[in-house]
Amino acid sequence: MKKYFQICVLTFLPFLSFSQPSYTNDWIDFSKKYYKISVAADGLYRIDRNLLLISGVSIVNPDNYQLFYKGKEIAIYIEGDGDGSFDAGDYIEFYGERNTGWLDSSHFANAAWHANPDYSFYTDTSTYFLTWDVAGIGKRMANENSVDFFNYSPASYFKSEVRNNYSSYHYGGIYVIQGEAIYDPEFTEGTGWFSNAFTGSANYLINTPNLYSAGPSAEVELKLIGTNLQSHSVTVSFANYSSTQNYNEIAADQVNFTVSSATLGPSNNLILNAIGSSPDRNALSYVNVIYPHTMEVGGDSTQLMIVPDDGAQIKTRLDITGFVGSTAILYELTNDRRIATVVGTTMQALVPNTGADKTCFLSNESAVNHVSSLTKVGGAGYFRRFTKIPRDSAYIIVSHNNLWASAKEYIDYRGRPEGGAHDTILANIDDLYDQFSYGVKKHPIAIREFCAYAIDSFSSPPKYLLLLGKSINYPSSRSGVNYFDNLVPTYGWPPSDNLITSGLGSAQLEPAIATGRIAAKSNTEVDWYLNKMKEHDLNPAFPHPTAQQILSERNWMKQILHFGGGFNEGEQSKFRGYLNGYEAIIEDSLFGGFVTEVFKNSSDPVQHTISDSITKLINTGVSIMTFFGHASGSGFDQNIDYPDYYNNANGRYPLLIANSCLVGDIHQPITPSTWSNSEQWVIHERGVIVFLASVYYELPERLNKFSSELYKNISFKNYGKSIGEQVKQTIKTIQVDASVKITCLGMTLHGDPAMVINAHPLPDYTITTSDVFTTPNVITSEIDSFDLHLIVSNIGRATSQSVSIEVARKYSAESQIDNPDPIRKTVPYIPYKDTVTFRFAVSSPEGVGINKFDIHIDPSYAILEITHDNNYLLNYAIPINTQELIPVYPYEYAVMPEQLVTLKASTGTPFQLVQNYKLELDTTDLFNPPLASTVITHTGGVVEWNPAIEPSLNAALSIPSNNDTLEYFWRARIDSTSIADSNHIWRESSFQFIKYKKGWGQSHFFQFKKDDFNLIDYNRTDRTFDFVNTPKQLHCTVIGNAWNDDQYYATEYRIDGATEMSSSCNVNDAILVAVIDPVSLKPWNTLDYNFGQKNNPGCGFVPNFNAFVFWCGPLDSVYRANMANMLNSIPDSNYILIYTFKKANFKQWEDTLYNAFQALGSTEITDSINCPDDNIPYIFFIKKGDISTLQEITGAPFDTP
């Protein structure tokens, strides 16, 4: 990108649509064979019988041969015609013309802008097509055999045409100055090959040999070209003529005048003088002079003549002198006549008069060109009929013979399922030249016309156009090695692949067919790219192999790299702002990307700042790399080195978007100095998969408009579609702003337009072990709580749906208490990654040890994902260490045969530093005061205390004579020596002494205090166990037509406030059945029963299993039958709760289920007529067999009954 000092606004001419009522292949009869003849110079050409035979041309009646040129049959002469036999010595003869710029005129919106239709932009060689029609007669030159010269007076002169075409320099046409000259890629006025520019006087020599000075005035035509942006004033002087021509800016000014022949000589000077304000820069396209010529041809063997009409006689007699040769052939081209001649001291012929001038061509026998080869069209002689079979959304590749082996492999791959299963067409560029540009080689109109034909003629328009082969811009490729290196041509100047189909069909600036190019020069380079494409498609986001839906394989697809450049602080800030805008789009959208930024911070022309982290990121894989800054054709001002520097492979090749000047110009000649940055990165075994950049100079504001809209298309507008379609839609959207036209046409997609940037069909949430961490990192019982942090990743499509995360904690195996209920949090949405934090109490002493956590994302399956198999992480272990002293021996409630044993307690960690520990012993759990206590100084490990060594204890601990058993309570902790550490926790245990006995038992009432009780009250004061007669409360909530996580989880039932079942099994319509035992008042667990419910034994990570889930959608008749069987089999006296999840579709039930509800006592559900509407929320409760307990509630849709 260049530094810009001037900003101009230019409204370019409306784009020309080449829509035509017919196509350039309309002249072809696809049932016939055709042979090609190349013609590079004007003259007579002959095809003899022997050439026809060795070329494989059928020898037929001479009347049947036909010759076509420019899509029309032309008249030919056949020696020996008329006898029905093409014999030895017979031949076909025709007048052939070199190629001019006649076909180039189709490039211009206004034909008058084509400054020199006599000079081709592409080649001087024309192609003629020979065929035959056994049922018809070809067009022939009429033989004019009259030689009665004495009946006619000889003409004094004929007219000769002298044309000088000037083509020493190429001009790009209309431009604006915006730091650089910015050209419109379309063919505008002033585009073409002209003379070197002149800003003062310029002299051009015009020869008019054998001038007949007594003849009529000479007719002169010339065309001046204004080549810069100012008013022009040019004086024109030729012979006795002088004028001043005035015109403005970039324009072609045609000048026509006559001069007296008497004022001309054999050589004449045309003087042009630019007299406008300096610099008045102009050029000359051509000069054409038609002047009277004597009948002397000066020893020439050929002569092109314009024969004036002689109104005084019916034929004009030509007596030509100075003609070389003993025989002469004269073609009257205007009216297709072959005129008899007589050669003596003069060459004589009679040309019939028709009321107008006639163009004639005279040649001697030796000047006739003998055609040396005939080439079969398409290799077999037949034009390819592209509409032979119906074509639907075709994928078209246009390639060259040099790349044909690899092109066939490429098109074969694109037709296979793994390559997209496209309807494919492989077109040979040489075949397209023959069929769609009349055989004119290197002419891009061949591809454009083919595409126009395909758009209108196929069952549906083609979807993709891949130009498979190197192109070279037409100003550089008209001749020499560049001509042959130009394998598949581009269009316009500056070159634009988009222009090939832009404006076709209903398209405006955007390409009518999503277009891309692979600028390969060899089969090897095609193979490099094809292998990259295959690797890319083997690692796709869609379709997806579920086995690859893991974070390590998918995370790279969300990675985006942004590089910002700029020459100064102002530019760097501006470009950073643009890139930040793209970041906001792609991170908060369906793409859900994560952007890493690298910004230039110096004024050096090129900054080398690629860190190891960026290198690692590229090696690991990124989806998109976007640059915004200055560049030359071969590099950026943020240097990222070359693709050889990186090791990215296995399909991890990014899309590179370069918002810079020139780096996208893949149409330069093949030299080391013109090897574009785009080619370096795409034509490589690794590198990138697509390089999108401008071929010419650009403005930051225009590039920003393009890239901002492109990011929207990639991120959400056309998410999941191909890069070619996204570029097409980008241009379609922004083209309403005329200022971005050049950017729209100049942004070149180097790569396969069908490539899909890593898009995903659905979200896919996942978590791995490395995504979990805690604060603090080391958890001990000395703190009251800790935070569990979960990094939840979405490796699929981003969505606005909220996401629920549930964590279930499981205490260590040594814990004596129940695990707590799971905790659930809902976050608004997770496009890429989010850290969700749960706070847990340490819960000492119960929580000490190895705690395990079951983590589940979207536990109710509320979100449709690529796979749910990666949504959970089970048994994540977190050690909670303790500095406490934990009694370990004797085991709790142990029965010991010895009265006093060594008590053992373990520190929380074996690496504990030296610490004072206090231990107490008593025969009750009051320890008020204890019978004995001690303080022991000890490091980590097992602390031992033998009370037997305390003599003072013997009497206190003696067993009464009438009792052989005694219960001991003992406890341990860190010794609290200050107020600061007074919160150390006592850890208590108990055991029994029974003489001569070992085992386990609870005897003392206080030993039962840690037990779980069901419907029994532990009354410590009275030391009694009392039955609990308090009834339990059941509460059920149903949300009608629940539609998000919060509403799914709100569909639940509780007993005494404790959640027994929440949500369902996935988000399908369902009915849930809970059965509650009449004695224990505990619900049946689905793990213990199999009635054919959906959650048997479970359904993924359903948080609990205290209700039986039966799906109840229209197609779930099996589940409904299973539910009917279950309801009928439940024993009487059990409590039954039935409620809907989302909706139950009541009216679509089978009679067996209606009957089961009637048998239970339902009054709301009896049959398909007497039942709630399908989407009504519903709750049913009864103690089976006791109709007096029936409760049946319905609500309205979206209600909460």
BELMO-V561396 format. One record per helix or strand. SS is the DSSP state (h for helix, s for strand). FROM is the first residue (numbers start at 0). TO is the last residue. Records with the same first field share a line. If there is no record, write none. Layout:
BEGIN
SS: FROM-TO + FROM-TO
END
This chain:
BEGIN
s: 34-38 + 42-47 + 64-68 + 71-73 + 75-78 + 90-95 + 107-107 + 125-131 + 139-139 + 141-143 + 153-153 + 157-164 + 168-171 + 174-176 + 180-182 + 186-186 + 190-193 + 197-197 + 200-206 + 210-210 + 217-225 + 230-237 + 240-247 + 250-258 + 266-273 + 281-292 + 295-295 + 301-306 + 314-320 + 327-331 + 336-338 + 340-342 + 346-351 + 357-363 + 368-369 + 374-375 + 394-398 + 423-427 + 463-467 + 501-501 + 510-510 + 513-517 + 558-563 + 593-598 + 606-607 + 623-627 + 630-631 + 634-635 + 637-638 + 654-658 + 689-693 + 721-721 + 746-750 + 755-755 + 762-762 + 764-765 + 771-774 + 778-779 + 784-793 + 802-809 + 822-826 + 832-840 + 848-856 + 864-864 + 871-880 + 884-888 + 893-895 + 901-906 + 914-921 + 931-937 + 941-945 + 964-973 + 986-993 + 998-999 + 1015-1018 + 1023-1026 + 1033-1036 + 1038-1039 + 1051-1054 + 1057-1061 + 1069-1075 + 1082-1082 + 1107-1110 + 1134-1141 + 1177-1182 + 1185-1193 + 1199-1199
h: 48-54 + 61-63 + 102-106 + 110-112 + 148-150 + 260-262 + 364-366 + 376-378 + 400-414 + 416-418 + 428-435 + 444-456 + 473-475 + 479-484 + 497-499 + 522-537 + 545-547 + 550-557 + 568-586 + 611-619 + 642-644 + 671-673 + 676-681 + 699-716 + 722-733 + 737-745 + 768-770 + 946-948 + 952-955 + 1004-1007 + 1044-1049 + 1116-1128 + 1145-1147 + 1150-1159
END
